[in-house]
């Protein structure tokens, strides 16, 4: 068994190596076991690998450092480019915001200017509307309408500004905390919305302006038509206002006095807009209407004895005293002694006293070459030079002078020539619809 075990190769115990060191007489030996050899081999391998690794690191270190620095530089450049792009975009947005703000301010200024123009127009138009109302061209409700329109314009103009401001401030905030760049398309929509608001308010102001222009045009046409109608009635009675102004003076004006005009030179006032031009036309139309109405009120279109019948017309008739044809230069109204006799138009008394054939006579100058005479009165209540208005009581009826009984003899004369008073009475009935 032992012999067999000695010849086995597998499991045979390895022999230790002995290292002998001799130095002079000293001899040392050291047993080297197998594990020590393996350990030495490992240490040598580790050292070799470390040496090779260190050598490789030293070789490629510069390349690695260069690559790292290049990567960091690229990252820095990328960040700087990104920051520059964001800064440029922010500058563009800021510039656009400032531009939008300037545009909004300009639009607000324009709306305020239009609003102020409406207020100033209301002030200019107010007096004209009052004059138009006094002349019967419009009612009180219509007179108050432009002021209400201006008020609505004021409300519309002032109400639009906070809306625009709120849209602008709303665009500066972000619900998720992001930058303004995320809201650039939204700002455009809000700007468009603000434009629509301004356009709506502007259209509203334009509508109010057109309504005012339409109202002014209607009043101008109404004043011109009324003035034309009154002028036609006056012209049919022989009074042409244009020619009368050139040839005659109103009552109370000294015709012999020299007319003088003058004053410092001032640049002519030009109409700055169609609205001002319309106001000028309305003013001129109202001036003309007031002028023809004043003329109609001055001229004798009234009745000296309202409600009394005509007993003798104008024209040739049989003279009651001579029994032959004679011209009756006026018309006679039935009246009782003591009845009031009224002036048929405004004017100045140029005669008051006894006159052949008339008895007690009052003659009134109404201007434009027109005079009226009132005869056979029992008592005169006015004196020469006194100014009277239409409807004033100037005398009491009687039968003085060449008369067969109490009545009122009434004459109308143009430039001293008698004309039929019935034309003025009929014209007065037509004028009442325009003057009253």
PAMITI-101673 format. One record per residue (C-alpha): residue number from 1; x, y, z; residue in three letters. Coordinates in Angstrom, 1 decimal, always signed. Layout:
<nodes>
[node NUM; [X; Y; Z]; ALA]
...
</nodes>
This chain:
<nodes>
[node 1; [+0.0; +0.0; +0.0]; UNK]
[node 2; [+2.7; +2.4; +0.9]; UNK]
[node 3; [+4.6; +1.6; -2.2]; UNK]
[node 4; [+1.6; +2.1; -4.4]; UNK]
[node 5; [+1.0; +5.5; -2.6]; UNK]
[node 6; [+4.5; +6.6; -3.3]; UNK]
[node 7; [+4.2; +6.3; -7.0]; UNK]
[node 8; [+1.0; +8.2; -7.4]; UNK]
[node 9; [+1.4; +11.5; -9.3]; UNK]
[node 10; [-2.0; +13.1; -8.3]; UNK]
[node 11; [-1.9; +14.5; -4.8]; UNK]
[node 12; [+1.8; +14.4; -4.5]; UNK]
[node 13; [+3.1; +17.0; -2.2]; UNK]
[node 14; [+5.2; +19.7; -3.9]; UNK]
[node 15; [+8.6; +20.3; -2.7]; UNK]
[node 16; [+9.6; +23.6; -1.1]; UNK]
[node 17; [+12.4; +25.5; -2.7]; UNK]
[node 18; [+15.3; +26.5; -0.5]; UNK]
[node 19; [+17.2; +29.7; -1.2]; UNK]
[node 20; [+20.7; +29.6; +0.2]; UNK]
[node 21; [+22.6; +32.9; +0.8]; UNK]
[node 22; [+26.3; +32.7; +1.6]; UNK]
[node 23; [+28.3; +35.7; +2.7]; UNK]
[node 24; [+31.7; +34.8; +3.9]; UNK]
[node 25; [+31.4; +32.4; +6.7]; UNK]
[node 26; [+27.8; +33.1; +7.1]; UNK]
[node 27; [+25.4; +31.0; +5.3]; UNK]
[node 28; [+21.7; +31.7; +5.3]; UNK]
[node 29; [+19.0; +29.7; +3.8]; UNK]
[node 30; [+15.4; +30.6; +3.1]; UNK]
[node 31; [+12.6; +28.3; +2.3]; UNK]
[node 32; [+10.4; +29.6; -0.5]; UNK]
[node 33; [+7.1; +28.1; -0.4]; UNK]
[node 34; [+4.8; +28.0; -3.5]; UNK]
[node 35; [+2.4; +30.7; -2.2]; UNK]
[node 36; [+5.2; +33.1; -1.8]; UNK]
[node 37; [+6.1; +32.7; -5.4]; UNK]
[node 38; [+2.6; +33.2; -6.4]; UNK]
[node 39; [+2.4; +36.3; -4.3]; UNK]
[node 40; [+5.6; +37.7; -5.7]; UNK]
[node 41; [+4.3; +37.1; -9.2]; UNK]
[node 42; [+1.1; +38.9; -8.4]; UNK]
[node 43; [+3.0; +41.9; -6.9]; UNK]
[node 44; [+5.2; +42.0; -10.0]; UNK]
[node 45; [+2.2; +41.8; -12.2]; UNK]
[node 46; [+0.5; +44.6; -10.3]; UNK]
[node 47; [+3.5; +46.8; -10.5]; UNK]
[node 48; [+3.9; +46.2; -14.2]; UNK]
[node 49; [+0.2; +46.9; -14.8]; UNK]
[node 50; [+0.4; +50.1; -12.7]; UNK]
[node 51; [+3.5; +51.2; -14.5]; UNK]
[node 52; [+1.9; +50.6; -17.9]; UNK]
[node 53; [-1.3; +52.4; -16.7]; UNK]
[node 54; [+0.6; +55.3; -15.4]; UNK]
[node 55; [+2.6; +55.5; -18.6]; UNK]
[node 56; [-0.6; +55.4; -20.7]; UNK]
[node 57; [-2.2; +58.1; -18.5]; UNK]
[node 58; [+0.8; +60.3; -18.9]; UNK]
[node 59; [+0.6; +59.8; -22.6]; UNK]
[node 60; [-3.1; +60.5; -23.1]; UNK]
[node 61; [-3.5; +63.0; -20.2]; UNK]
[node 62; [-3.0; +66.1; -22.4]; UNK]
[node 63; [-5.5; +64.8; -24.9]; UNK]
[node 64; [-8.1; +64.1; -22.2]; UNK]
[node 65; [-7.5; +67.5; -20.6]; UNK]
[node 66; [-7.8; +69.3; -24.0]; UNK]
[node 67; [-11.0; +67.4; -24.8]; UNK]
[node 68; [-12.5; +68.3; -21.4]; UNK]
[node 69; [-11.6; +71.9; -21.8]; UNK]
[node 70; [-12.9; +72.0; -25.4]; UNK]
[node 71; [-16.2; +70.4; -24.2]; UNK]
[node 72; [-16.5; +73.0; -21.4]; UNK]
[node 73; [-15.7; +75.8; -23.8]; UNK]
[node 74; [-18.4; +74.5; -26.2]; UNK]
[node 75; [-20.9; +74.3; -23.4]; UNK]
[node 76; [-19.9; +77.9; -22.3]; UNK]
[node 77; [-20.3; +79.1; -25.9]; UNK]
[node 78; [-23.6; +77.4; -26.2]; UNK]
[node 79; [-24.8; +79.0; -22.9]; UNK]
[node 80; [-23.6; +82.4; -24.0]; UNK]
[node 81; [-25.3; +82.0; -27.4]; UNK]
[node 82; [-28.5; +81.0; -25.7]; UNK]
[node 83; [-28.3; +83.9; -23.3]; UNK]
[node 84; [-27.6; +86.3; -26.1]; UNK]
[node 85; [-30.6; +84.9; -28.1]; UNK]
[node 86; [-32.8; +85.2; -25.1]; UNK]
[node 87; [-31.6; +88.7; -24.3]; UNK]
[node 88; [-32.2; +89.7; -28.0]; UNK]
[node 89; [-35.6; +88.2; -27.9]; UNK]
[node 90; [-36.4; +89.9; -24.6]; UNK]
[node 91; [-35.2; +93.2; -26.1]; UNK]
[node 92; [-37.5; +92.7; -29.1]; UNK]
[node 93; [-40.4; +92.0; -26.8]; UNK]
[node 94; [-39.5; +95.0; -24.6]; UNK]
[node 95; [-39.3; +97.2; -27.7]; UNK]
[node 96; [-42.5; +95.8; -29.0]; UNK]
[node 97; [-44.1; +96.4; -25.6]; UNK]
[node 98; [-42.9; +100.0; -25.7]; UNK]
[node 99; [-44.2; +100.4; -29.2]; UNK]
[node 100; [-47.5; +98.9; -28.3]; UNK]
[node 101; [-47.7; +101.2; -25.3]; UNK]
[node 102; [-47.0; +104.2; -27.5]; UNK]
[node 103; [-49.6; +103.0; -30.0]; UNK]
[node 104; [-52.1; +102.6; -27.2]; UNK]
[node 105; [-51.2; +106.0; -25.8]; UNK]
[node 106; [-51.6; +107.6; -29.2]; UNK]
[node 107; [-55.0; +105.9; -29.7]; UNK]
[node 108; [-56.1; +107.0; -26.2]; UNK]
[node 109; [-55.0; +110.5; -27.0]; UNK]
[node 110; [-56.9; +110.4; -30.2]; UNK]
[node 111; [-60.0; +109.2; -28.4]; UNK]
[node 112; [-59.6; +111.9; -25.8]; UNK]
[node 113; [-59.2; +114.5; -28.6]; UNK]
[node 114; [-62.4; +113.2; -30.2]; UNK]
[node 115; [-64.2; +113.2; -26.9]; UNK]
[node 116; [-63.0; +116.8; -26.2]; UNK]
[node 117; [-64.1; +117.7; -29.7]; UNK]
[node 118; [-67.6; +116.4; -28.9]; UNK]
[node 119; [-67.8; +118.4; -25.7]; UNK]
[node 120; [-66.6; +121.5; -27.5]; UNK]
[node 121; [-69.1; +120.8; -30.3]; UNK]
[node 122; [-71.8; +120.4; -27.7]; UNK]
[node 123; [-70.9; +123.9; -26.4]; UNK]
[node 124; [-71.0; +125.4; -29.8]; UNK]
[node 125; [-74.1; +123.5; -30.8]; UNK]
[node 126; [-76.0; +124.3; -27.5]; UNK]
[node 127; [-76.7; +128.0; -28.3]; UNK]
[node 128; [-77.7; +127.1; -31.9]; UNK]
[node 129; [-80.1; +124.4; -30.7]; UNK]
[node 130; [-81.6; +126.9; -28.3]; UNK]
[node 131; [-82.1; +129.4; -31.1]; UNK]
[node 132; [-83.6; +126.6; -33.3]; UNK]
[node 133; [-86.0; +125.6; -30.5]; UNK]
[node 134; [-87.0; +129.3; -30.0]; UNK]
[node 135; [-87.7; +129.4; -33.8]; UNK]
[node 136; [-89.9; +126.3; -33.6]; UNK]
[node 137; [-87.6; +124.0; -35.5]; UNK]
[node 138; [-87.3; +121.4; -32.8]; UNK]
[node 139; [-88.8; +120.2; -29.6]; UNK]
[node 140; [-87.3; +120.1; -26.1]; UNK]
[node 141; [-86.5; +116.4; -26.4]; UNK]
[node 142; [-84.6; +116.9; -29.6]; UNK]
[node 143; [-82.6; +119.7; -28.0]; UNK]
[node 144; [-81.5; +117.4; -25.2]; UNK]
[node 145; [-80.4; +114.6; -27.5]; UNK]
[node 146; [-76.9; +115.9; -28.5]; UNK]
[node 147; [-75.9; +116.3; -24.9]; UNK]
[node 148; [-76.9; +112.7; -24.2]; UNK]
[node 149; [-75.0; +111.6; -27.2]; UNK]
[node 150; [-71.9; +113.4; -25.9]; UNK]
[node 151; [-72.4; +111.8; -22.5]; UNK]
[node 152; [-72.5; +108.3; -24.1]; UNK]
[node 153; [-69.4; +109.2; -26.1]; UNK]
[node 154; [-67.7; +110.2; -22.9]; UNK]
[node 155; [-68.7; +107.0; -21.2]; UNK]
[node 156; [-67.5; +104.9; -24.2]; UNK]
[node 157; [-64.2; +106.7; -24.5]; UNK]
[node 158; [-63.3; +106.5; -20.8]; UNK]
[node 159; [-64.6; +103.0; -20.4]; UNK]
[node 160; [-62.3; +101.7; -23.2]; UNK]
[node 161; [-59.1; +102.7; -21.5]; UNK]
[node 162; [-59.2; +100.5; -18.4]; UNK]
[node 163; [-60.0; +97.5; -20.7]; UNK]
[node 164; [-57.0; +98.1; -22.8]; UNK]
[node 165; [-54.8; +98.6; -19.7]; UNK]
[node 166; [-56.1; +95.5; -18.1]; UNK]
[node 167; [-55.3; +93.5; -21.2]; UNK]
[node 168; [-51.9; +94.9; -21.3]; UNK]
[node 169; [-51.1; +94.1; -17.7]; UNK]
[node 170; [-52.6; +90.7; -18.0]; UNK]
[node 171; [-50.2; +89.9; -20.7]; UNK]
[node 172; [-47.2; +90.6; -18.4]; UNK]
[node 173; [-48.1; +87.8; -16.0]; UNK]
[node 174; [-47.7; +84.0; -16.5]; UNK]
[node 175; [-49.9; +81.4; -14.8]; UNK]
[node 176; [-47.0; +78.8; -14.7]; UNK]
[node 177; [-44.2; +81.2; -13.8]; UNK]
[node 178; [-42.5; +81.1; -17.2]; UNK]
[node 179; [-40.9; +84.0; -18.9]; UNK]
[node 180; [-42.6; +86.6; -21.2]; UNK]
[node 181; [-41.4; +84.7; -24.2]; UNK]
[node 182; [-44.2; +82.1; -23.8]; UNK]
[node 183; [-46.9; +84.8; -24.1]; UNK]
[node 184; [-45.7; +86.5; -27.3]; UNK]
[node 185; [-48.5; +85.1; -29.4]; UNK]
[node 186; [-51.0; +85.9; -26.7]; UNK]
[node 187; [-49.9; +89.5; -26.6]; UNK]
[node 188; [-50.6; +89.8; -30.3]; UNK]
[node 189; [-54.1; +88.5; -29.7]; UNK]
[node 190; [-54.6; +91.0; -26.8]; UNK]
[node 191; [-53.2; +93.8; -29.0]; UNK]
[node 192; [-55.7; +92.8; -31.7]; UNK]
[node 193; [-58.4; +92.8; -29.1]; UNK]
[node 194; [-57.4; +96.3; -27.9]; UNK]
[node 195; [-57.5; +97.4; -31.6]; UNK]
[node 196; [-61.0; +96.1; -31.9]; UNK]
[node 197; [-62.0; +98.0; -28.7]; UNK]
[node 198; [-60.5; +101.2; -30.0]; UNK]
[node 199; [-62.1; +100.7; -33.4]; UNK]
[node 200; [-65.5; +100.1; -31.8]; UNK]
[node 201; [-65.2; +103.2; -29.7]; UNK]
[node 202; [-64.1; +105.2; -32.7]; UNK]
[node 203; [-67.0; +103.9; -34.8]; UNK]
[node 204; [-69.3; +104.9; -31.9]; UNK]
[node 205; [-67.9; +108.4; -31.9]; UNK]
[node 206; [-68.2; +108.6; -35.6]; UNK]
[node 207; [-71.8; +107.5; -35.4]; UNK]
[node 208; [-72.5; +110.2; -32.8]; UNK]
[node 209; [-70.8; +112.7; -35.1]; UNK]
[node 210; [-72.8; +111.6; -38.1]; UNK]
[node 211; [-76.0; +111.9; -36.0]; UNK]
[node 212; [-75.0; +115.4; -35.0]; UNK]
[node 213; [-74.2; +116.3; -38.6]; UNK]
[node 214; [-77.6; +114.9; -39.8]; UNK]
[node 215; [-79.4; +116.8; -37.1]; UNK]
[node 216; [-77.5; +120.0; -38.0]; UNK]
[node 217; [-78.3; +119.5; -41.7]; UNK]
[node 218; [-82.0; +118.9; -40.9]; UNK]
[node 219; [-82.1; +122.1; -38.8]; UNK]
[node 220; [-80.3; +124.0; -41.5]; UNK]
[node 221; [-82.7; +122.8; -44.2]; UNK]
[node 222; [-85.7; +123.5; -41.9]; UNK]
[node 223; [-84.5; +127.0; -41.1]; UNK]
[node 224; [-83.8; +127.7; -44.8]; UNK]
[node 225; [-87.2; +126.3; -45.9]; UNK]
[node 226; [-89.0; +128.4; -43.2]; UNK]
[node 227; [-87.1; +131.5; -44.1]; UNK]
[node 228; [-87.9; +130.9; -47.8]; UNK]
[node 229; [-91.6; +130.4; -47.1]; UNK]
[node 230; [-91.7; +133.6; -45.0]; UNK]
[node 231; [-89.8; +135.5; -47.7]; UNK]
[node 232; [-92.2; +134.3; -50.4]; UNK]
[node 233; [-95.1; +135.5; -48.3]; UNK]
[node 234; [-93.4; +138.9; -47.8]; UNK]
[node 235; [-92.5; +139.1; -51.4]; UNK]
[node 236; [-96.1; +138.6; -52.4]; UNK]
[node 237; [-97.1; +141.6; -50.3]; UNK]
[node 238; [-94.4; +143.6; -52.1]; UNK]
[node 239; [-91.7; +143.4; -49.5]; UNK]
[node 240; [-88.4; +142.0; -50.8]; UNK]
[node 241; [-86.1; +141.7; -47.8]; UNK]
[node 242; [-82.9; +141.7; -49.8]; UNK]
[node 243; [-83.7; +144.9; -51.7]; UNK]
[node 244; [-85.4; +146.5; -48.7]; UNK]
[node 245; [-82.2; +146.1; -46.7]; UNK]
[node 246; [-80.2; +147.8; -49.4]; UNK]
[node 247; [-82.6; +150.6; -49.9]; UNK]
[node 248; [-84.3; +151.2; -46.5]; UNK]
[node 249; [-83.5; +151.2; -42.9]; UNK]
[node 250; [-85.5; +149.7; -40.0]; UNK]
[node 251; [-87.6; +152.1; -37.9]; UNK]
[node 252; [-85.6; +154.2; -35.5]; UNK]
[node 253; [-82.5; +154.4; -37.7]; UNK]
[node 254; [-81.5; +157.9; -38.9]; UNK]
[node 255; [-81.4; +157.5; -42.7]; UNK]
[node 256; [-79.5; +160.7; -43.1]; UNK]
[node 257; [-76.6; +159.6; -40.9]; UNK]
[node 258; [-73.4; +158.5; -42.6]; UNK]
[node 259; [-72.8; +154.7; -42.2]; UNK]
[node 260; [-69.3; +153.9; -41.1]; UNK]
[node 261; [-67.5; +150.6; -40.5]; UNK]
[node 262; [-64.0; +149.8; -39.4]; UNK]
[node 263; [-61.9; +147.9; -36.8]; UNK]
[node 264; [-58.4; +146.3; -36.6]; UNK]
[node 265; [-57.4; +143.7; -39.2]; UNK]
[node 266; [-57.7; +140.2; -38.0]; UNK]
[node 267; [-56.9; +137.1; -40.0]; UNK]
[node 268; [-60.1; +135.5; -41.4]; UNK]
[node 269; [-61.6; +132.6; -39.5]; UNK]
[node 270; [-61.5; +129.5; -41.6]; UNK]
[node 271; [-63.6; +126.5; -40.9]; UNK]
[node 272; [-61.4; +123.8; -39.6]; UNK]
[node 273; [-63.8; +120.9; -40.3]; UNK]
[node 274; [-67.0; +119.9; -41.9]; UNK]
[node 275; [-68.7; +120.1; -38.5]; UNK]
[node 276; [-67.6; +123.7; -38.1]; UNK]
[node 277; [-68.7; +124.4; -41.6]; UNK]
[node 278; [-72.1; +122.9; -40.9]; UNK]
[node 279; [-72.4; +125.0; -37.7]; UNK]
[node 280; [-71.6; +128.0; -39.8]; UNK]
[node 281; [-74.3; +127.1; -42.3]; UNK]
[node 282; [-76.8; +126.5; -39.5]; UNK]
[node 283; [-75.9; +129.8; -37.9]; UNK]
[node 284; [-76.3; +131.6; -41.2]; UNK]
[node 285; [-79.7; +129.9; -41.8]; UNK]
[node 286; [-80.9; +130.8; -38.2]; UNK]
[node 287; [-79.7; +134.4; -38.7]; UNK]
[node 288; [-81.7; +134.6; -41.9]; UNK]
[node 289; [-84.7; +133.0; -40.4]; UNK]
[node 290; [-84.6; +135.3; -37.4]; UNK]
[node 291; [-84.2; +138.2; -39.7]; UNK]
[node 292; [-87.2; +137.4; -41.8]; UNK]
[node 293; [-89.2; +136.7; -38.7]; UNK]
[node 294; [-88.2; +140.0; -37.2]; UNK]
[node 295; [-89.2; +141.7; -40.4]; UNK]
[node 296; [-92.5; +139.9; -40.4]; UNK]
[node 297; [-93.2; +140.9; -36.8]; UNK]
[node 298; [-92.3; +144.5; -37.7]; UNK]
[node 299; [-94.5; +144.7; -40.7]; UNK]
[node 300; [-98.3; +145.3; -40.3]; UNK]
[node 301; [-99.6; +141.8; -40.7]; UNK]
[node 302; [-102.0; +142.0; -37.7]; UNK]
[node 303; [-105.6; +143.0; -37.4]; UNK]
[node 304; [-106.5; +146.4; -35.8]; UNK]
[node 305; [-109.9; +145.0; -34.7]; UNK]
[node 306; [-109.6; +141.3; -34.2]; UNK]
[node 307; [-113.0; +139.6; -34.6]; UNK]
[node 308; [-114.8; +142.5; -36.2]; UNK]
[node 309; [-116.3; +142.5; -39.6]; UNK]
[node 310; [-115.1; +144.6; -42.6]; UNK]
[node 311; [-117.8; +147.2; -43.4]; UNK]
[node 312; [-116.1; +148.8; -46.4]; UNK]
[node 313; [-113.3; +147.2; -48.6]; UNK]
[node 314; [-110.4; +148.8; -50.3]; UNK]
[node 315; [-110.9; +150.4; -53.8]; UNK]
[node 316; [-113.3; +152.6; -55.6]; UNK]
[node 317; [-116.7; +153.0; -54.0]; UNK]
[node 318; [-119.6; +155.4; -53.9]; UNK]
[node 319; [-118.6; +158.3; -51.6]; UNK]
[node 320; [-121.2; +158.5; -48.8]; UNK]
[node 321; [-121.0; +162.3; -48.6]; UNK]
[node 322; [-120.6; +163.3; -52.3]; UNK]
[node 323; [-122.6; +160.4; -53.9]; UNK]
[node 324; [-120.0; +159.8; -56.5]; UNK]
[node 325; [-117.2; +157.3; -57.2]; UNK]
[node 326; [-114.1; +157.9; -55.0]; UNK]
[node 327; [-111.1; +155.8; -54.0]; UNK]
[node 328; [-111.4; +154.3; -50.5]; UNK]
[node 329; [-107.7; +154.1; -49.6]; UNK]
[node 330; [-108.2; +151.6; -46.8]; UNK]
[node 331; [-110.7; +149.2; -45.2]; UNK]
[node 332; [-113.2; +149.9; -42.5]; UNK]
[node 333; [-113.8; +147.7; -39.5]; UNK]
[node 334; [-117.0; +147.6; -37.5]; UNK]
[node 335; [-116.4; +149.0; -34.0]; UNK]
[node 336; [-118.2; +150.6; -31.1]; UNK]
[node 337; [-117.1; +153.8; -29.6]; UNK]
[node 338; [-114.3; +153.2; -27.1]; UNK]
[node 339; [-113.2; +149.8; -28.5]; UNK]
[node 340; [-109.4; +149.3; -28.4]; UNK]
[node 341; [-107.5; +149.8; -31.6]; UNK]
[node 342; [-104.3; +147.8; -31.8]; UNK]
[node 343; [-101.1; +148.3; -33.8]; UNK]
[node 344; [-100.9; +145.8; -36.6]; UNK]
[node 345; [-97.1; +145.8; -36.5]; UNK]
[node 346; [-94.0; +147.1; -34.6]; UNK]
[node 347; [-92.8; +150.5; -35.5]; UNK]
[node 348; [-92.5; +154.2; -34.5]; UNK]
[node 349; [-95.3; +156.7; -34.3]; UNK]
[node 350; [-94.7; +159.4; -36.8]; UNK]
[node 351; [-98.1; +161.2; -36.5]; UNK]
[node 352; [-100.7; +161.4; -33.7]; UNK]
[node 353; [-103.4; +164.1; -33.9]; UNK]
[node 354; [-106.2; +165.6; -35.9]; UNK]
[node 355; [-106.0; +165.2; -39.7]; UNK]
[node 356; [-108.4; +166.4; -42.5]; UNK]
[node 357; [-111.0; +163.6; -43.2]; UNK]
[node 358; [-109.4; +161.2; -40.7]; UNK]
[node 359; [-110.5; +163.0; -37.6]; UNK]
[node 360; [-108.0; +161.8; -35.0]; UNK]
[node 361; [-105.2; +160.0; -36.9]; UNK]
[node 362; [-102.3; +157.8; -35.8]; UNK]
[node 363; [-99.6; +156.9; -38.4]; UNK]
[node 364; [-96.9; +154.3; -37.7]; UNK]
[node 365; [-93.7; +153.8; -39.6]; UNK]
[node 366; [-92.8; +150.1; -39.8]; UNK]
[node 367; [-89.7; +150.4; -41.9]; UNK]
[node 368; [-89.0; +149.1; -45.4]; UNK]
[node 369; [-91.2; +152.0; -46.7]; UNK]
[node 370; [-94.4; +150.6; -45.1]; UNK]
[node 371; [-96.6; +152.8; -42.9]; UNK]
[node 372; [-100.1; +152.3; -41.5]; UNK]
[node 373; [-102.9; +154.8; -40.6]; UNK]
[node 374; [-105.7; +154.5; -38.1]; UNK]
[node 375; [-108.5; +157.1; -38.4]; UNK]
[node 376; [-111.8; +158.3; -36.8]; UNK]
[node 377; [-110.6; +157.6; -33.3]; UNK]
[node 378; [-112.2; +159.0; -30.2]; UNK]
[node 379; [-109.0; +159.1; -28.2]; UNK]
[node 380; [-105.3; +158.7; -29.0]; UNK]
[node 381; [-103.2; +156.8; -26.5]; UNK]
[node 382; [-99.7; +157.3; -28.1]; UNK]
[node 383; [-97.5; +160.2; -29.0]; UNK]
[node 384; [-95.1; +161.0; -31.9]; UNK]
[node 385; [-91.7; +159.3; -31.6]; UNK]
[node 386; [-93.1; +156.5; -29.3]; UNK]
[node 387; [-92.2; +152.9; -30.3]; UNK]
[node 388; [-95.0; +150.4; -30.3]; UNK]
[node 389; [-95.1; +146.6; -30.7]; UNK]
[node 390; [-97.6; +144.6; -32.6]; UNK]
[node 391; [-100.8; +144.3; -30.7]; UNK]
[node 392; [-100.3; +147.4; -28.5]; UNK]
[node 393; [-103.4; +149.5; -27.9]; UNK]
[node 394; [-102.7; +152.8; -29.6]; UNK]
[node 395; [-106.2; +154.5; -29.5]; UNK]
[node 396; [-109.9; +154.0; -28.9]; UNK]
[node 397; [-112.5; +153.7; -31.7]; UNK]
[node 398; [-114.9; +156.5; -32.5]; UNK]
[node 399; [-116.6; +158.5; -35.3]; UNK]
[node 400; [-114.4; +161.6; -35.5]; UNK]
[node 401; [-113.8; +163.3; -38.9]; UNK]
[node 402; [-115.4; +162.3; -42.1]; UNK]
[node 403; [-117.4; +159.3; -40.9]; UNK]
[node 404; [-121.1; +158.3; -40.9]; UNK]
[node 405; [-120.7; +156.3; -37.7]; UNK]
[node 406; [-118.2; +154.6; -35.3]; UNK]
[node 407; [-115.8; +152.4; -37.1]; UNK]
[node 408; [-112.0; +152.0; -37.6]; UNK]
[node 409; [-110.5; +153.2; -40.8]; UNK]
[node 410; [-107.2; +151.3; -41.5]; UNK]
[node 411; [-104.7; +152.0; -44.3]; UNK]
[node 412; [-101.5; +150.4; -45.4]; UNK]
[node 413; [-99.1; +152.5; -47.5]; UNK]
[node 414; [-95.9; +151.7; -49.3]; UNK]
[node 415; [-93.7; +154.7; -50.0]; UNK]
[node 416; [-96.7; +156.9; -49.5]; UNK]
[node 417; [-99.0; +155.0; -51.9]; UNK]
[node 418; [-102.0; +153.2; -50.5]; UNK]
[node 419; [-102.2; +149.4; -51.1]; UNK]
[node 420; [-104.9; +146.9; -50.2]; UNK]
[node 421; [-104.6; +146.0; -46.5]; UNK]
[node 422; [-106.4; +142.7; -47.1]; UNK]
[node 423; [-103.2; +141.3; -48.7]; UNK]
[node 424; [-101.3; +142.0; -45.4]; UNK]
[node 425; [-104.1; +140.5; -43.4]; UNK]
[node 426; [-104.1; +137.3; -45.5]; UNK]
[node 427; [-100.4; +137.1; -45.4]; UNK]
[node 428; [-100.5; +137.5; -41.6]; UNK]
[node 429; [-102.8; +134.4; -41.3]; UNK]
[node 430; [-100.2; +132.4; -43.3]; UNK]
[node 431; [-97.3; +133.8; -41.3]; UNK]
[node 432; [-98.8; +132.8; -38.0]; UNK]
[node 433; [-98.0; +129.1; -38.8]; UNK]
[node 434; [-94.3; +130.1; -39.1]; UNK]
[node 435; [-93.9; +132.8; -36.5]; UNK]
[node 436; [-95.9; +131.6; -33.6]; UNK]
</nodes>
